[in-house]
Amino acid sequence: MPKFFIDNKLIRDNIYEISGEDALHIKKSLRKKVGDNISLSDGCGYDYDCIIINITKCIVLNIQKIYLSKTEVKKEIILCQALPKGDKLDFIIQKAVELGVSMVVPFISNRCVSRPKKEILPKKNNRYNKIALEAAKQSLRSKIPVVHEIISFSDCLNMIGEKDKGIIFYEEEGKKLCLIEKELFKSERIFLFIGSEGGFEKQEIEMAIAKNFSICTLGNRILRCETASITGISVLMHIIGEI
């Protein structure tokens, strides 16, 4: 069933109207008719099963059922991704959202080749968040993950609180994620750090260790940064019982 994100404050007597691009998509692409079903989400973890009761310029829906979504991960997973070259971050954001992360934080590390000018950062961030929205719709998420503005590696480290767990994947050493399973379940949020094409410098690893990070490995093979992100998230989701 197609899903659309809404502002639940606009619901009146179990009636909600969809307008704009979403309404056109429902009419033209999905070819929905009166009596067909549509799924809504308020972006806060609740889903709404609805039936179309009228189609004009807007799609008028009657809400039949409201319930807590089953598509959201019970623990917050934040992907912290060193900025890769080209449009690789678009792909990483899309797949990370599909897999269930709650936030993506792009950062600049010492070995990042891509260093966009400050004046274009807002435009880039808008595009990244649009990608996250579309991926959330496609994967039937009930929350829209936020793509944070691009920050420095040190600022990214400082986002982690005392009850959070930080994991940094390092190609030169590290333990398997399954060996820190107890720490993962005890944490409030889990931060996964993935390097850019050149990986991390030793100094950056030492900074992470000083913040009580676990240094982990994704195997004996060198992975592309976009492969590492998807693999790291997938392995973590398996360990915490989400896959």
QUIPEZI-V276417 format. One record per residue. N is the residue number from 1. BURIAL is I if it has 9 or more other C-alpha atoms within 8 Angstrom, else O. Layout:
[[N & BURIAL] [N & BURIAL]]
This chain:
[[1 & O] [2 & O] [3 & I] [4 & I] [5 & I] [6 & O] [7 & O] [8 & O] [9 & O] [10 & O] [11 & I] [12 & O] [13 & O] [14 & O] [15 & I] [16 & I] [17 & O] [18 & I] [19 & I] [20 & O] [21 & O] [22 & I] [23 & I] [24 & I] [25 & I] [26 & I] [27 & I] [28 & O] [29 & O] [30 & O] [31 & O] [32 & O] [33 & O] [34 & I] [35 & O] [36 & O] [37 & I] [38 & I] [39 & I] [40 & I] [41 & I] [42 & I] [43 & I] [44 & O] [45 & I] [46 & I] [47 & I] [48 & I] [49 & I] [50 & I] [51 & I] [52 & I] [53 & I] [54 & O] [55 & I] [56 & O] [57 & O] [58 & I] [59 & I] [60 & I] [61 & I] [62 & I] [63 & I] [64 & I] [65 & O] [66 & I] [67 & O] [68 & O] [69 & I] [70 & O] [71 & O] [72 & I] [73 & O] [74 & O] [75 & O] [76 & I] [77 & I] [78 & I] [79 & I] [80 & I] [81 & I] [82 & I] [83 & I] [84 & I] [85 & I] [86 & O] [87 & O] [88 & I] [89 & I] [90 & I] [91 & I] [92 & I] [93 & I] [94 & I] [95 & I] [96 & I] [97 & I] [98 & I] [99 & O] [100 & I] [101 & I] [102 & I] [103 & I] [104 & I] [105 & I] [106 & I] [107 & I] [108 & I] [109 & I] [110 & O] [111 & I] [112 & I] [113 & O] [114 & O] [115 & O] [116 & O] [117 & O] [118 & O] [119 & O] [120 & O] [121 & I] [122 & O] [123 & O] [124 & O] [125 & I] [126 & O] [127 & O] [128 & I] [129 & I] [130 & O] [131 & I] [132 & I] [133 & I] [134 & O] [135 & I] [136 & I] [137 & I] [138 & I] [139 & O] [140 & I] [141 & I] [142 & I] [143 & I] [144 & I] [145 & I] [146 & I] [147 & I] [148 & I] [149 & I] [150 & I] [151 & I] [152 & I] [153 & I] [154 & O] [155 & O] [156 & I] [157 & I] [158 & O] [159 & O] [160 & I] [161 & O] [162 & O] [163 & O] [164 & I] [165 & I] [166 & I] [167 & I] [168 & I] [169 & I] [170 & I] [171 & I] [172 & O] [173 & O] [174 & I] [175 & O] [176 & I] [177 & I] [178 & O] [179 & O] [180 & O] [181 & I] [182 & O] [183 & O] [184 & I] [185 & O] [186 & O] [187 & I] [188 & I] [189 & I] [190 & I] [191 & I] [192 & I] [193 & I] [194 & I] [195 & I] [196 & I] [197 & I] [198 & O] [199 & I] [200 & I] [201 & O] [202 & O] [203 & O] [204 & O] [205 & I] [206 & O] [207 & O] [208 & I] [209 & I] [210 & O] [211 & O] [212 & O] [213 & I] [214 & I] [215 & I] [216 & I] [217 & I] [218 & I] [219 & O] [220 & O] [221 & O] [222 & O] [223 & O] [224 & O] [225 & I] [226 & I] [227 & O] [228 & I] [229 & I] [230 & I] [231 & I] [232 & I] [233 & I] [234 & I] [235 & I] [236 & I] [237 & I] [238 & I] [239 & I] [240 & I] [241 & O] [242 & O] [243 & O]]
